[in-house]
Amino acid sequence: MTIDMNSISQSFYEELVQRLNQMTIRSNRHKVSLYTPLNADQQTESPKLTEENSEHTVFAFNIMFERNNTESEWRLVTPLKFTD
């Protein structure tokens, strides 16, 4: 199975934005590294992305978020396709 490195599920994206909005981040840009299961056996029909880097995951890609100021909502900078 090949992984489309330019796609992410809408629900996972919304989770990421929600977590970013709850974090205390001083800058107006923030990079998030995403990982996918290491073994093809662990992958379902669409590969599951996670922020957790472990011995069972492998780096997939980075995505960048930005905002106007510390009071603004985060928005995606990296061009991605949404899978759902």
C-alpha positions, 0 to 999 in steps of 0.5 A, spaced: 500 500 500 502 506 498 501 512 502 499 519 499 503 524 503 499 529 501 492 527 504 489 527 511 483 525 514 478 531 516 477 529 523 484 528 524 486 535 522 480 538 526 483 534 532 490 537 531 487 544 530 483 543 537 490 541 540 494 547 538 488 552 540 489 549 547 497 549 547 501 555 549 505 556 543 508 563 543 510 563 536 505 564 530 507 558 526 508 551 528 510 545 525 507 538 526 510 532 525 506 526 523 507 519 523 504 512 520 505 505 523 511 502 521 509 495 519 504 494 513 500 489 517 498 495 522 495 499 517 488 499 515 485 501 508 487 508 509 493 509 513 492 512 520 496 518 522 499 520 529 503 525 532 506 520 536 513 518 534 515 511 537 518 504 535 512 502 532 511 508 527 515 511 522 516 519 520 510 520 514 511 528 513 510 535 516 505 540 516 505 547 518 500 551 521 500 559 522 496 564 525 495 572 525 497 573 533 497 569 539 489 570 540 487 567 533 485 560 531 491 556 527 490 555 520 493 550 515 499 552 511 501 546 508 497 544 502 493 537 503 487 533 501 482 531 506 480 524 505 473 524 508 
